Amino acid sequence: MFRKVLIANRGEIALRIIWACKELGIKTVAVHSDVDSDSLHVRFADENVCIGPAPSRQSYLNINNLISAAEISNADAIHPGYGFLSESPEFARVCEACNITFIGPSPETIALMGNKAEAKLTMKAAGVPTIPGSDGPVPTPDEAKRLAADIGYPVILKASAGGGGKGMRVIRSEADMEMAFQTASGEAAAAFNNGDLYIEKYLENPRHIEIQILGDKHGNVIHLNERECSIQRKHQKLIEEAPSCALNAMTRKQMGEMAVHGAKAVNYATAGTIEFLLEDGKFYFMEMNTRIQVEHPVTENVCNLDLVKAQIMAAAGEKMTWRQKDIKIWGHSMECRINAEDPIRFIPSPGRITTFHAPGGPGVRVDTAAYAGYFVSPHYDSLIAKLIVRGPTRADSIMRMKRALESFIVEGIKTNIAMHIKIMDDPDFIAGNLSTRFMERYLPENQK
């Protein structure tokens, strides 16, 4: 087992990793920018190192500074959390070259699955269902038009090297292809330094279902069932739950088995997710996330295990003790992402939190690094807390979540708590009538 782990991240995920390390008897090193010196992850880690000024590129994205921090603190492993450098093959390679264990997949796996077009080809070869589309990047708008004619409109262009909605365009007719292709390629090049695009059939009302997987360095891979992630805005998830009310036992088993096949095809040996789109009873591979997910607590709740500890133990070379038959679903769990943002216009709301009261009670968990007096910086993601509940049934979880949201007090900044309460009361949400377009009704231009 590791002696000391440096956490190359901040906020609630840095704290989450600290808690896991403490339970494993591992010392921790927090890194922080100069504006994060008063953050809770700095307070609760055994050591801390300042790695630069507020802008991420000069601190949390600065590989040289992170490696220097690991070396001066004698850390023998680095946990990247999520975001920042968690899916950077370059960072993983540098860690490897410096004899520091990167708590995540190999650089080769990260690079392969980080290229969306290559990932799709790999999964297709492994027998995982994929959306009809190009077998790799599309070189020109004319080639995109030819493929679209074969696939049938509407189609979607996606950036090969990225995600999060950047370099993505839906095209409904051939007349729109030329401009959409040039715009998406330019956007992808600016965001990911790679303008390659691939094309797929566009699904109008799919559900976003992801399968949590866990592997070790001994060739063992299991799945931990699914999470429903359809409630999202601009491709950013807002509410996640497990299990999905859309899956029956047979489809759950099929999706889980396909995810394991895909993970084994890339020799996956840590925690990660295979993401699918589900429409009309059919599911298709979308992408793989080679890191711990923001929404991992809902899986922990229904599977009764600690994913972050499992991830650390796998990186240390320990053999996984769970087998597929050991994984059961216990009740229902749901997570709401509490963001510092205007609930109407959806723009960030940085500033100082004057009052912070987190809810409690049976079945309620709050993962957060916020507190009264904490300053929410404009330099980083607006997520300030994850509110997670668990109940015997989905209906129980919804009622428990609503109760918890109503007792969550954050003052001094704006948050999206009121929006989450509104969703909990939405008849379609309560009925489980979900798709990735669900949040369109909450956009300002669609409000009556």
Secondary structure by P-SEA (a helix, b strand, c coil): cccbbbbccccaaaaaaaaaaaaabbbbbbbbccccccccccccccbbbbccccccccccccaaaaaaaaaaacccbbbbccccccccaaaaaaaaaaccccccccaaaaaaaacaaaaaaaaaaaccccccccccccccaaaaaaaaaaacccbbbbbccccccccbbbbccccccaaaaaaaaaaaaaaccccbbbbcccccbbbbbbbbbbbccccbbbbcbbbbccccccccccccccccccccaaaaaaaaaaaaaaaaaaccccbbbbbbbbcccbbbbccccccccccaaaaaaaacccaaaaaaaaaacccccccccccccccbbbbbbbccccccccccccccccbbbbbbccccccccccccccccccccccccbbbbbbcccaaaaaaaaaaaaaaccccccccaaaaaaaaaaccccccccccccccccccccccc
